[in-house]
Amino acid sequence: MNFVSDSFSISGLFKVEWSGRGFVGLSAKTYFCFGPDDQQKEKCSAKGINKSAKLTCEHFRSVLNSKKAVSATNRGFILKDNKMLSYKMERTGLSYFYCKRKVLADGMSTTYLDI
């Protein structure tokens, strides 16, 4: 694979989206990236959870270590009967369950599913 950091006009090359000290990935679109120091911005994505939930690296690591889900609260607005209403919904934010592959005994490595 070829990587180019400053040229976006060459097709077929990959761009470096993030680099840093660590990465905790629970599943597709659910990850936390942290930099080499506290000055670098962290990158967090949790599918189905609002950014206002303020998830930290410790939330992601606790799911990996304890194998227990972490809940989060989604808040927002919804239009119902021509009225604007606010809502607050508690849901499982980070789950240890991974349906795409089998998680091995070390809790980090995966293998194919026996289907």
Backbone as JSON, one array per atom type, in Angstrom:
{
  "sequence": "MNFVSDSFSISGLFKVEWSGRGFVGLSAKTYFCFGPDDQQKEKCSAKGINKSAKLTCEHFRSVLNSKKAVSATNRGFILKDNKMLSYKMERTGLSYFYCKRKVLADGMSTTYLDI",
  "N": [[0.83, -1.18, 0.0], [0.43, 2.23, -0.71], [1.11, 5.32, 0.81], [0.33, 8.73, 1.05], [0.92, 11.8, 2.48], [0.4, 14.49, 1.89], [-0.65, 14.82, -0.66], [-3.56, 14.84, -2.32], [-4.57, 14.52, -4.79], [-3.78, 12.38, -6.31], [-4.95, 9.49, -7.6], [-5.72, 6.24, -6.23], [-3.97, 6.15, -4.11], [-3.61, 5.99, -0.56], [-4.79, 7.98, 2.16], [-3.47, 9.26, 5.19], [-5.46, 9.16, 7.88], [-5.44, 9.46, 10.63], [-3.0, 9.58, 13.19], [-1.18, 8.45, 16.0], [-0.71, 7.63, 19.52], [-2.3, 5.5, 20.44], [-5.07, 3.17, 19.94], [-8.33, 2.11, 20.46], [-10.5, -0.2, 19.49], [-13.75, -1.32, 19.27], [-15.74, -2.27, 17.55], [-16.91, -2.04, 14.13], [-17.04, 1.33, 13.25], [-17.0, 2.1, 15.92], [-14.87, 3.32, 17.98], [-11.88, 4.56, 19.66], [-9.37, 6.93, 19.49], [-6.2, 7.98, 20.61], [-3.71, 10.46, 21.21], [-0.09, 11.16, 21.13], [0.39, 12.86, 23.24], [-1.24, 14.99, 25.7], [-1.97, 17.25, 24.36], [-2.68, 16.76, 21.74], [-5.57, 16.31, 19.77], [-8.18, 14.07, 20.61], [-9.8, 11.32, 18.97], [-12.99, 10.13, 18.54], [-15.52, 7.72, 17.99], [-18.74, 6.47, 18.11], [-21.09, 4.45, 17.1], [-24.45, 5.35, 16.77], [-24.59, 6.85, 19.08], [-24.85, 10.04, 20.53], [-22.58, 12.82, 20.15], [-22.52, 14.37, 22.39], [-22.44, 12.69, 24.54], [-19.93, 12.36, 25.59], [-17.82, 10.32, 25.68], [-14.97, 8.58, 26.95], [-11.55, 7.41, 26.73], [-11.24, 5.61, 28.79], [-13.82, 4.55, 29.12], [-14.04, 2.93, 26.81], [-11.88, 1.17, 27.23], [-12.73, -0.08, 29.59], [-14.85, -1.63, 28.71], [-13.48, -3.5, 27.15], [-11.87, -4.75, 29.13], [-13.64, -5.61, 31.2], [-15.65, -6.9, 29.85], [-18.25, -6.06, 29.79], [-21.1, -4.13, 28.9], [-21.32, -0.57, 28.3], [-23.49, 2.01, 29.13], [-25.15, 4.81, 27.54], [-26.53, 8.12, 27.22], [-28.78, 9.39, 24.95], [-29.8, 12.49, 23.69], [-32.17, 14.71, 22.28], [-34.19, 16.31, 19.72], [-37.53, 15.97, 18.53], [-40.08, 15.99, 16.05], [-43.47, 15.93, 16.5], [-46.81, 15.58, 15.78], [-46.91, 18.22, 14.76], [-45.53, 19.58, 16.75], [-42.65, 20.51, 18.51], [-40.65, 18.44, 20.36], [-38.57, 17.49, 23.12], [-36.32, 14.78, 23.75], [-35.05, 12.1, 25.79], [-33.02, 9.37, 25.9], [-31.97, 6.35, 27.16], [-29.46, 4.07, 26.32], [-27.63, 1.13, 25.24], [-24.41, 1.94, 24.84], [-21.7, 1.22, 24.31], [-20.72, -1.9, 23.39], [-19.56, -5.17, 24.18], [-20.07, -7.32, 22.61], [-19.48, -8.82, 19.47], [-20.54, -9.34, 16.37], [-19.52, -10.05, 13.88], [-17.13, -11.55, 13.84], [-15.43, -14.22, 15.67], [-14.46, -13.68, 18.97], [-11.39, -14.3, 20.51], [-9.86, -16.09, 23.33], [-8.03, -14.31, 24.53], [-9.32, -11.92, 24.46], [-8.9, -9.91, 22.64], [-7.93, -10.68, 20.1], [-9.27, -12.0, 17.03], [-11.13, -14.46, 15.11], [-12.41, -16.3, 12.27], [-15.95, -16.94, 11.85], [-17.58, -19.98, 12.75], [-19.58, -21.05, 10.65]],
  "CA": [[0.0, 0.0, 0.0], [1.15, 3.49, -0.77], [0.5, 6.39, 1.59], [0.82, 10.06, 0.76], [0.33, 12.65, 3.51], [0.04, 15.84, 1.47], [-1.17, 14.86, -2.01], [-4.88, 14.22, -2.39], [-5.02, 14.49, -6.18], [-3.31, 11.17, -6.97], [-5.88, 8.4, -7.32], [-5.12, 4.96, -5.92], [-3.16, 6.24, -2.92], [-4.36, 6.14, 0.68], [-4.45, 9.15, 2.97], [-3.38, 8.98, 6.62], [-6.57, 9.87, 8.51], [-5.11, 9.74, 12.02], [-1.84, 8.88, 13.73], [-1.01, 8.79, 17.41], [-0.14, 6.65, 20.43], [-3.1, 4.31, 20.65], [-6.36, 2.98, 19.31], [-9.17, 1.08, 21.07], [-11.62, -0.44, 18.58], [-14.67, -2.36, 19.73], [-16.39, -2.81, 16.36], [-16.93, -1.07, 13.05], [-17.58, 2.65, 13.6], [-16.98, 2.29, 17.37], [-13.46, 3.31, 18.31], [-11.32, 5.73, 20.33], [-7.97, 7.14, 19.15], [-5.57, 8.97, 21.47], [-2.45, 10.92, 20.67], [1.14, 10.97, 21.9], [0.36, 13.7, 24.44], [-2.56, 15.54, 26.0], [-2.24, 18.39, 23.5], [-3.28, 16.31, 20.48], [-7.0, 16.04, 19.86], [-8.58, 12.67, 20.55], [-10.83, 11.05, 17.98], [-13.91, 9.14, 19.11], [-16.72, 7.43, 17.23], [-19.58, 5.43, 18.7], [-22.27, 4.38, 16.25], [-25.73, 5.44, 17.44], [-24.49, 7.64, 20.31], [-24.57, 11.45, 20.28], [-21.27, 13.32, 20.58], [-22.67, 14.99, 23.72], [-22.27, 11.66, 25.57], [-18.59, 12.56, 26.15], [-17.15, 9.06, 25.98], [-13.53, 8.7, 27.1], [-10.78, 6.19, 26.48], [-11.51, 4.69, 29.91], [-15.07, 3.85, 28.82], [-13.74, 1.9, 25.82], [-11.02, 0.17, 27.87], [-13.49, -0.84, 30.58], [-15.61, -2.64, 27.97], [-12.54, -4.57, 26.79], [-11.38, -5.45, 30.31], [-14.71, -6.23, 32.0], [-16.57, -7.59, 28.93], [-19.59, -5.58, 30.1], [-21.48, -2.97, 28.11], [-21.41, 0.74, 28.93], [-24.66, 2.7, 28.6], [-25.02, 6.23, 27.27], [-27.81, 8.79, 27.08], [-28.99, 10.22, 23.77], [-30.78, 13.56, 23.86], [-32.4, 15.4, 21.03], [-35.51, 16.87, 19.46], [-38.35, 15.24, 17.57], [-41.31, 16.68, 15.66], [-44.61, 15.02, 16.62], [-48.08, 16.33, 15.71], [-46.55, 19.63, 14.54], [-44.95, 20.13, 17.97], [-41.26, 20.15, 18.73], [-40.48, 17.86, 21.68], [-37.23, 16.99, 23.42], [-36.33, 13.41, 24.27], [-33.86, 11.59, 26.47], [-33.12, 7.93, 25.73], [-30.84, 5.57, 27.66], [-29.23, 2.9, 25.47], [-26.3, 0.53, 25.32], [-23.55, 2.74, 23.98], [-20.54, 0.44, 23.91], [-20.99, -3.3, 23.69], [-18.45, -6.1, 23.95], [-20.5, -8.3, 21.62], [-19.04, -8.55, 18.11], [-21.25, -10.36, 15.59], [-18.86, -10.34, 12.6], [-16.07, -12.55, 14.02], [-15.37, -14.82, 17.01], [-13.4, -13.11, 19.81], [-10.63, -15.37, 21.14], [-9.74, -16.07, 24.79], [-7.28, -13.15, 25.01], [-10.23, -10.78, 24.49], [-8.53, -8.91, 21.65], [-7.78, -11.3, 18.77], [-10.5, -12.59, 16.47], [-11.01, -15.44, 14.03], [-13.63, -16.42, 11.48], [-17.09, -17.63, 12.48], [-17.82, -21.35, 12.29], [-20.97, -21.1, 10.17]],
  "C": [[0.88, 1.24, 0.0], [0.39, 4.56, 0.01], [1.15, 7.71, 1.21], [0.14, 11.01, 1.73], [-0.16, 14.0, 2.99], [-0.53, 15.92, 0.05], [-2.48, 14.1, -2.08], [-5.35, 14.05, -3.83], [-4.59, 13.22, -6.92], [-4.25, 10.02, -6.6], [-5.13, 7.11, -7.04], [-4.23, 4.97, -4.68], [-4.04, 6.49, -1.7], [-3.88, 7.37, 1.43], [-4.41, 8.73, 4.42], [-4.47, 9.82, 7.3], [-6.25, 10.25, 9.94], [-3.85, 8.98, 12.39], [-1.65, 9.34, 15.16], [-0.47, 7.61, 18.2], [-0.98, 5.38, 20.55], [-4.47, 4.35, 20.0], [-7.09, 1.86, 20.05], [-10.39, 0.93, 20.17], [-12.47, -1.58, 19.07], [-15.38, -3.03, 18.56], [-16.32, -1.75, 15.27], [-17.63, 0.2, 13.52], [-17.69, 2.9, 15.1], [-15.54, 2.16, 17.83], [-13.06, 4.58, 19.05], [-9.83, 5.79, 20.0], [-7.39, 8.21, 20.08], [-4.15, 9.22, 21.01], [-1.25, 10.69, 21.57], [1.19, 11.82, 23.17], [-1.04, 14.26, 24.64], [-2.94, 16.7, 25.08], [-2.94, 17.98, 22.2], [-4.74, 15.95, 20.71], [-7.27, 14.55, 19.75], [-9.69, 12.52, 19.51], [-11.69, 9.9, 18.49], [-15.1, 8.96, 18.18], [-17.46, 6.29, 17.9], [-20.9, 5.44, 17.94], [-23.55, 4.41, 17.08], [-25.73, 6.26, 18.71], [-24.14, 9.08, 19.93], [-23.18, 11.84, 20.79], [-21.34, 13.92, 21.98], [-22.51, 13.98, 24.85], [-20.9, 11.73, 26.24], [-17.94, 11.26, 26.6], [-15.64, 9.28, 26.04], [-12.86, 7.37, 26.78], [-11.04, 5.16, 27.57], [-12.82, 3.93, 29.72], [-14.8, 2.68, 27.86], [-12.89, 0.79, 26.44], [-11.78, -0.67, 28.88], [-14.34, -1.91, 29.91], [-14.7, -3.8, 27.6], [-12.14, -5.4, 28.0], [-12.47, -6.2, 31.06], [-15.67, -7.08, 31.16], [-18.03, -7.25, 29.23], [-19.86, -4.3, 29.34], [-21.51, -1.7, 28.96], [-22.6, 1.45, 28.31], [-24.37, 4.18, 28.42], [-26.42, 6.82, 27.09], [-27.81, 9.63, 25.82], [-30.06, 11.25, 24.08], [-30.95, 14.26, 22.53], [-33.81, 15.95, 20.94], [-36.21, 16.03, 18.42], [-39.61, 16.04, 17.29], [-42.45, 15.67, 15.69], [-45.89, 15.86, 16.68], [-47.84, 17.83, 15.62], [-46.07, 20.32, 15.82], [-43.52, 19.63, 18.1], [-41.11, 19.68, 20.18], [-39.02, 17.46, 21.88], [-37.36, 15.58, 23.96], [-35.0, 13.08, 24.92], [-34.0, 10.08, 26.47], [-31.83, 7.26, 26.22], [-30.68, 4.34, 26.77], [-27.83, 2.35, 25.69], [-25.41, 1.26, 24.32], [-22.37, 1.95, 23.44], [-20.77, -1.0, 24.34], [-19.75, -4.14, 23.39], [-18.78, -7.09, 22.85], [-20.06, -7.88, 20.21], [-19.58, -9.66, 17.21], [-20.53, -10.77, 14.3], [-17.8, -11.44, 12.68], [-16.14, -13.1, 15.43], [-14.19, -14.21, 17.76], [-12.72, -14.25, 20.56], [-10.47, -15.13, 22.64], [-8.97, -14.86, 25.32], [-8.11, -11.87, 25.04], [-9.93, -9.72, 23.44], [-8.46, -9.49, 20.23], [-9.11, -11.9, 18.34], [-10.15, -13.62, 15.42], [-12.35, -15.52, 13.32], [-14.72, -17.14, 12.28], [-17.23, -19.03, 11.9], [-19.29, -21.47, 11.87], [-21.08, -22.17, 9.1]]
}
